[in-house]
Amino acid sequence: MAPELSAILLDALLTNKLPISRPKIKPERARLHFNGLFYKFLKNLRPMPAERFNLPTLTLLLLLFATCTPDRRKENTGPVRRGAESVISVVPRFFGEAAFRYLLAQTDFGPRNPGSSGHQRCRDYLVDELEKYADAVNQQEFFHPGYRGEQLRMTNIVASFNLKATHRILLAAHWDTRPYADQDPDEKNRSRPILGANDGASGVAVLLQLARIMKENPPPVGVDLVLFDGEDFGKAGDNTNFLLGSKYFARNKDATFNPSFGILLDMVGDAELELPQEKNSLRYAPEVVRHVWSLASKLGLKEFVFEEGPELYDDHVPLNEVGIKTINIIDFNYPDQSHRYWHTMKDSPDKCSPNSLEVVGTLLVHLIYEKTP
């Protein structure tokens, strides 16, 4: 490349006169996209004569790549407007791939239904992992009679951050898995326990990755992560044996524990993620639903749809019944209305996506590190 041409192009770049268009890519996918472009550039780079590979040429190549790379500061920070007020806050990046590794770590234990070896080993793993990051970790142990008269040991796990904060947020998910695939189309499978990649591991995976983030970036508000046990134990139609962990937590809640609001994550790993507004959430905590879906809209998270979803009896119900305004972020149509992996042997990691975990995690980090309602 002639030195004169290099000089002209460099001047155009520095004065912002070169008509190079930036690709319109969603921020959460931009990193992977541009890493791929740079990898292809390096892979296809061919040796050139020394007299052609001079300093102006190298400088120009680097500047051209810089022009096509998204501004990471803009990706991680931005104004949050409340009326006339504008607040600039740095929001940590949530990586879906890292959260997905937590999903796989759980499913590697196999089914985690109460009383199973996978249940015990996964509990120990979750406690060990959270103790690396949280300011305090507590285990809330209780026993519940099984259908065969056995006493099943169950454990809620509570990890707390910023213990001195009076303004607190509760974020929850259930970590147990269903003991029977009673919705499986193959009748032979209906007495077998499910793997629970989406229904069990996905919400926990998001919260574990969030715990890592809060260790490195102490949150400005108090955050309590609660992993409920025994959510999916009951047989169809027997509501007394569902939501065992959240019911126990609600019954034994300390009178001084009154978070501003709560968010339950359930079945958020679906590769075809679509998150309507669950009906009981609208009933109990409409203002929290409005705030969360409005924030998702501002962030461009189109998976949060402004439609009313089904009414679900889930772990947020016992919390609302004791005064903790809690909503349920859930994609119950897994993967869609005509195909169902819910409570079947097909609920496996290949039906889940890191991108879906990243969507939900991105919403939560903005909720925590920006101003909250």
PEVEN-V56396 format. One record per residue. RES is the residue in one small letter. PHI is phi in degrees with one decimal (none if undefined). PSI is psi in whole degrees, -180 to 180 (999 if undefined). D_LAST is the distance of its C-alpha to the last C-alpha in whole Angstrom. Layout:
BEGIN
RES	PHI	PSI	D_LAST
RES	PHI	PSI	D_LAST
END
This chain:
BEGIN
m	none	131	57
a	-65.9	141	59
p	-56.4	-36	57
e	-63.7	-43	57
l	-66.1	-41	55
s	-58.9	-44	53
a	-63.0	-42	53
i	-63.6	-46	52
l	-67.0	-39	49
l	-62.6	-42	48
d	-63.0	-40	48
a	-64.8	-40	46
l	-65.3	-47	43
l	-68.6	-26	43
t	-98.6	8	43
n	62.1	36	40
k	-103.8	-8	43
l	-81.7	123	44
p	-77.1	68	42
i	-100.8	120	41
s	-87.6	141	38
r	-87.8	136	35
p	-62.6	142	34
k	-88.0	94	31
i	-125.6	138	30
k	-58.3	136	26
p	-52.8	-39	25
e	-69.2	-17	24
r	-108.5	-5	28
a	-63.9	-40	30
r	-58.8	-50	30
l	-63.8	-38	33
h	-63.6	-48	34
f	-75.9	-31	35
n	-59.7	-40	36
g	-64.6	-41	39
l	-61.3	-44	40
f	-67.3	-38	41
y	-61.6	-45	42
k	-62.6	-39	45
f	-60.5	-46	46
l	-66.8	-40	47
k	-63.9	-37	48
n	-93.1	0	50
l	-66.2	130	51
r	-111.5	149	55
p	-60.2	146	57
m	-131.5	158	59
p	-56.7	146	62
a	-58.7	-36	61
e	-67.5	-20	62
r	-92.8	-24	59
f	-95.2	74	56
n	-102.6	178	56
l	-61.6	-45	53
p	-58.8	-39	52
t	-64.2	-46	52
l	-62.3	-43	50
t	-60.0	-42	48
l	-64.1	-43	47
l	-59.5	-43	46
l	-65.9	-40	44
l	-66.9	-40	42
l	-61.0	-43	42
f	-66.8	-38	40
a	-63.3	-34	38
t	-67.4	-28	37
c	-93.9	2	37
t	-97.4	133	34
p	-64.6	148	30
d	-74.4	108	29
r	-65.8	-29	27
r	-65.5	-40	25
k	-68.3	-30	24
e	-70.7	-32	23
n	-103.1	-12	21
t	-132.1	165	19
g	171.2	162	18
p	-75.3	139	16
v	-113.9	115	12
r	-101.7	130	13
r	-126.5	94	10
g	66.9	-125	13
a	-85.1	-9	16
e	-83.3	140	14
s	-128.8	124	15
v	-120.3	128	14
i	-98.9	123	16
s	-135.6	143	16
v	-87.9	123	18
v	-111.4	124	17
p	-62.6	153	20
r	-81.9	137	21
f	-103.6	123	21
f	-101.6	117	25
g	-64.9	-34	26
e	-63.0	-40	29
a	-65.9	-41	28
a	-64.8	-38	26
f	-64.1	-32	29
r	-63.8	-34	32
y	-68.6	-35	30
l	-61.6	-46	30
l	-66.6	-36	34
a	-60.9	-37	34
q	-72.5	-47	33
t	-67.4	-21	35
d	-62.7	-22	38
f	-79.6	-7	38
g	81.3	-163	39
p	-57.2	142	38
r	-118.7	38	35
n	-73.4	146	36
p	-53.3	136	37
g	93.8	-11	40
s	-90.5	161	41
s	-66.6	-34	42
g	-63.5	-35	39
h	-62.9	-48	36
q	-65.3	-46	38
r	-67.7	-37	38
c	-68.7	-39	34
r	-57.3	-48	33
d	-61.8	-39	35
y	-63.4	-45	34
l	-63.6	-42	30
v	-64.1	-47	30
d	-60.0	-42	32
e	-67.4	-45	30
l	-68.5	-30	27
e	-67.1	-19	29
k	-71.0	-26	29
y	-119.2	-36	26
a	-82.3	158	24
d	-73.9	-27	24
a	-155.4	141	25
v	-129.6	127	26
n	-125.6	142	27
q	-107.2	126	29
q	-105.7	96	29
e	-92.1	141	32
f	-151.6	164	34
f	-120.3	146	37
h	-139.9	137	37
p	-71.5	134	40
g	-83.6	178	41
y	-70.8	-18	43
r	-101.4	13	46
g	87.8	-1	46
e	-77.0	155	45
q	-95.6	118	42
l	-99.6	129	39
r	-83.4	126	37
m	-127.5	156	33
t	-143.7	122	31
n	-86.4	140	27
i	-117.1	124	26
v	-118.6	121	23
a	-116.8	125	22
s	-117.0	145	20
f	-129.6	145	19
n	55.7	68	18
l	-64.5	-26	19
k	-81.1	-14	19
a	-70.2	137	15
t	-88.8	-30	14
h	-83.2	114	10
r	-127.7	152	11
i	-122.4	137	10
l	-104.3	128	13
l	-122.7	129	15
a	-136.3	160	18
a	-160.6	160	21
h	-100.7	142	25
w	-107.2	-10	28
d	-79.9	166	31
t	-124.7	162	33
r	-71.6	134	35
p	-73.0	-13	38
y	-145.8	134	40
a	-85.0	65	40
d	-73.1	-8	40
q	-105.0	7	39
d	-69.9	138	41
p	-64.8	-23	44
d	-91.1	113	47
e	-58.7	-28	48
k	-65.8	-23	49
n	-88.6	-9	45
r	-72.4	-11	44
s	-103.0	3	45
r	-93.6	146	43
p	-74.2	148	40
i	-90.1	162	38
l	-78.5	-34	37
g	66.2	48	33
a	-67.1	-44	32
n	-90.3	-50	29
d	-85.8	79	29
g	142.0	-62	28
a	-82.1	-29	28
s	-67.5	-48	26
g	-63.8	-40	23
v	-63.2	-40	24
a	-59.3	-43	25
v	-61.6	-44	22
l	-69.8	-34	21
l	-65.8	-43	24
q	-65.9	-36	23
l	-63.8	-38	20
a	-61.2	-42	21
r	-60.2	-43	24
i	-63.1	-43	21
m	-71.8	-24	20
k	-66.0	-44	23
e	-80.5	-26	24
n	-131.9	86	21
p	-52.1	128	19
p	-71.9	150	15
p	-75.9	-11	13
v	-124.5	165	12
g	-76.3	138	14
v	-131.1	131	14
d	-119.1	118	17
l	-93.8	126	18
v	-123.0	121	20
l	-103.7	112	23
f	-87.4	143	25
d	-102.7	162	29
g	66.5	22	31
e	-67.7	-38	28
d	-111.0	25	31
f	-77.1	-34	34
g	-67.5	153	35
k	-80.1	158	38
a	-53.6	129	37
g	89.3	-9	37
d	-105.6	79	36
n	-66.7	-19	33
t	-66.7	-22	34
n	-106.1	13	34
f	-101.5	161	31
l	57.2	37	27
l	-64.1	-42	29
g	-67.3	-45	27
s	-69.3	-34	24
k	-64.3	-43	26
y	-65.2	-43	27
f	-59.9	-45	24
a	-65.7	-42	23
r	-64.7	-32	26
n	-106.5	17	26
k	-63.3	133	23
d	-65.2	140	23
a	-61.9	-23	22
t	-88.1	-7	20
f	-90.2	103	18
n	-137.5	77	15
p	-61.8	154	12
s	-61.4	-38	8
f	-166.9	170	9
g	-133.5	155	12
i	-133.6	126	13
l	-99.8	134	17
l	-109.1	125	19
d	-146.3	128	22
m	56.3	54	25
v	-105.3	9	23
g	-99.7	-3	26
d	-48.7	126	28
a	-62.9	-22	30
e	-108.5	59	30
l	-66.4	131	26
e	-146.8	124	24
l	-119.4	92	21
p	-79.1	177	21
q	-90.1	108	18
e	-62.5	140	20
k	-64.4	-43	21
n	-66.7	-30	20
s	-64.3	-43	16
l	-65.0	-32	16
r	-72.5	-46	18
y	-86.8	-38	16
a	-140.6	62	12
p	-62.3	-32	12
e	-69.1	-33	9
v	-70.8	-41	8
v	-58.0	-48	11
r	-59.6	-45	10
h	-64.3	-45	7
v	-66.9	-46	10
w	-70.9	-31	13
s	-66.1	-43	12
l	-63.7	-43	11
a	-59.2	-40	14
s	-63.8	-43	16
k	-63.7	-32	15
l	-84.2	-4	17
g	75.5	25	20
l	-88.8	88	19
k	-71.9	-10	22
e	-67.5	-24	22
f	-82.6	107	19
v	-103.3	144	21
f	-87.2	62	19
e	-132.9	151	22
e	-79.6	130	22
g	-96.8	-171	23
p	-70.8	163	25
e	-89.8	122	24
l	-122.7	136	25
y	-89.0	98	25
d	-135.4	-179	24
d	-61.6	-16	22
h	-73.9	-21	19
v	-66.0	-52	21
p	-58.7	-34	22
l	-66.7	-45	19
n	-63.2	-34	17
e	-68.3	-19	21
v	-108.2	17	20
g	95.6	4	17
i	-93.6	106	14
k	-65.8	109	12
t	-131.5	136	13
i	-112.0	163	14
n	-116.2	114	17
i	-92.1	110	17
i	-151.9	141	21
d	-109.7	92	24
f	-76.8	-25	27
n	-83.4	87	29
y	-112.2	104	31
p	-90.1	-19	32
d	-153.6	-176	32
q	-70.4	-24	33
s	-98.3	-14	37
h	-128.4	131	37
r	-127.1	123	35
y	-101.9	-5	35
w	-61.3	127	33
h	57.6	36	35
t	-127.5	171	38
m	-71.9	-8	40
k	-86.2	-1	39
d	-78.1	82	35
s	-128.6	165	36
p	-57.9	-30	35
d	-67.5	-13	36
k	-90.1	-2	34
c	-111.3	167	31
s	-141.1	137	30
p	-58.7	-34	28
n	-61.9	-39	27
s	-65.9	-43	25
l	-62.8	-36	23
e	-68.3	-37	23
v	-59.1	-50	21
v	-69.6	-41	18
g	-64.4	-38	18
t	-62.1	-42	17
l	-58.7	-44	14
l	-69.2	-41	13
v	-65.7	-36	14
h	-68.2	-38	12
l	-63.1	-38	9
i	-78.6	-45	10
y	-93.0	-10	12
e	-100.4	177	10
k	-64.5	138	7
t	-110.5	162	4
p	-67.7	999	0
END
